[in-house]
Amino acid sequence: MPSRSMGSHAITKSAHDATAVMVALRRIVRLFRLADREAEAAHGLSAAQMFVLQALWSEPAGSLGELAERTMTDQSSVSTVVSKLVARRFVMRRPSSSDRRRTELRLTPQGEHVVRTAPRLPQTMVADVIAAMPAPRRAELVLSLERFASAIGANEMPPSMLFEDEPARRRRSRTHVTAR
């Protein structure tokens, strides 16, 4: 019977650990989702678009590749976001003064205003916390998250910017139909 008791304890511990992971994931996802809604409500932009604006705040980017590196994503994802920001006149593209084959990206005065009035984004907080971790702990986190993503099949999805590829939220119609 001792083995049954030990097995029961292991199952309980496993269930507790799974619950703790789910709670932590829910909190993290909720933090990102609320930041996205806040950015949308305040400026009509997604959190991903705000993150790109904040990445350009300190200095212009010499290329999309450089901006992708700053935003910790791939070039195609950041390109889509930049195109939206250029269309809305928050970012301007211009040929680089040092290399005409490259395009420099910089904030417009309107983009600067948005960044000055925007709250700090969770993406920035995550990057800062990870950068402050000791290297061995950071490597352990990376390995654990990569294994976890692979185990649940999430590594098969492209790593686009958070919430940028989500379909637009549909608002329910407030028109009520009354029966006669």
Secondary structure, DSSP 4 states (H G I P E B T S, - for coil): -HHHHHHHHHHHHHHHHHHHHHHHHHHHHHHHHHHHHHHHHHHS--HHHHHHHHHHHSS-BSSHHHHHHHTTS-HHHHHHHHHHHHHTTSEEEEE-SS-TTSEEEEE-HHHHHHHHHSPPPHHHHHHHHHHHS-HHHHHHHHHHHHHHHHHTTGGGS--PPTTTTSPPPPPPP-------
